[in-house]
Amino acid sequence: MTVARIVVALLLAALLVYSARAKLSGKPEVVAAYARVGVERRRLPLLAAVLFAAAGGLVAGLWWTPLGLAAALGLVVYFVLALIAHAIHRDLGHAGPPAVILGLSVAGAVLFA
C-alpha cells in the first residue's frame, strides 16, 4: 500500500502544480475555460493557491498521514464542486480533466485512510 500511496500522491501533486501554474499563466485560453464555468479571472490565483497547498499537503502527507488524508479529502470536495460547475454551465465536454483528478483524489483519500 505504501508504494501505491507514494505513486498516487506524487502523480496527483504534479497534476495539481501543473493546473495551478496554468491558472496563474493568464493565458487567454485558460481564462476563457474558467469563464465558461463562471469563474472570474480575479479568482484564479486563489484557486491556484488552493491547489499548491493541496499538492504540498499530499507530499507532506507521505511523512504525516493525517495531513495527506486532509489534503486528499479537500481535493475531493474541490473537484466535486468543479464538476458541479461544469454541469450547471452545461460544459460537460470539458469535465474530463477534473473527473480524472477527482478519481485520483478519491484514490489518494482511500490510500491515506
NORVEN-V139743 format. One line per field, one symbol per residue. psi: psi as a letter, one per 30 degrees, with the letter a starting at -180 (. if undefined). A space follows every 50 residues. Layout:
psi=???
This chain:
psi=eeeeeeeeeeeeeeeeeeeeeeeffgkeeeeeeeefggkleffeeeeeee eeeeeeeeefffejeeeeeeeeeeeeeefeeeeeeeeeghhffgfeefee eeeeeeeeeeff.
